[in-house]
Amino acid sequence: MFEHYARLTTKHLPDYINWLEEGAVTAVKDHHHHCASAWAHTAAATIEGDFYIRTGIMDVLSSQQFIDCDELSLGCHGG
């Protein structure tokens, strides 16, 4: 089921968070694609970071799997 995020107020937020230092960001990946598939890398990184922030587990996802599942444009042209 879907979880609902509570509304955030700025009084509970720190002034600065470095998500790289916190472990919520994986290393930069080489796209190896020349067909406008950056959307897949962005989607994977977004899901990885969100999952880490919620669970504390860094599960690295495959951008290639996102690309392979796009049957309409074969992963190219924005997915």
N, C-alpha and C positions, 0 to 999 in steps of 0.2 A: 504494500500500500504506500501511498505518498505521505511523506512527512511534511508538516507545515513548519516553515521557519518563523520563529518569533520576530516581531519587528525589533530592529536594533535601534538603540539610542546612542548618541555620541558620548554620553557620559560614561559608558562602560567600555569604550573602545580605546586601545592604546594609541599614542601619537604616531607610532611607527611599527610596522611589522615587515621583516624581511623574510618572505616565504621561502626563499632559497635556503637561508640559514635554518629555518624551521623544518625543512625537509619536505615541504609540500610541492616542490618543483623538481622535475627530473632534468637530467642533462640535456643540452641542446642536441637535437637530432638532425642528421643530414637527410633532406627530403628525397633525394635521388629521383624525383619525378619532375618532369618539365611540362606538366599539363594542368596547372592550376589546381593542384591537390592539397594546397596548404590548409584548406578547410579541415581535412582529416587529421592533420597534426594538431591543429588548434582544438578540435573537438576532443581528441584523446587527452591532451594536456589539461584541458578544463575538467574533464571527468576524473582524471588522476588526482588533480589538486583537491577537488571537492571531496572525493572519497577519502583522501588522506586527512583532510581537516575534520571530517566527521568521524573517522574510525581510528586514525593514527597508523593506518596501514598504507604503505606506498605500493600499489599494484600497477606496474607499468603496462600500458595497453599498446596494442599493435595498430599503428596508423594504417598499415597495409590491409588489415581486415576491414576497416571502414571503407577504404578505397575499393576493395574487392566486392563489397556488398552493394555498391552503387551501380546498378545495372543500367540506369538510364543514360548516364554519361561516362560510364566506365571509370568513375573516380575523378574524371577531369571536368573542367569548366565549372568549378564551384560545388561539385557534388550533387 
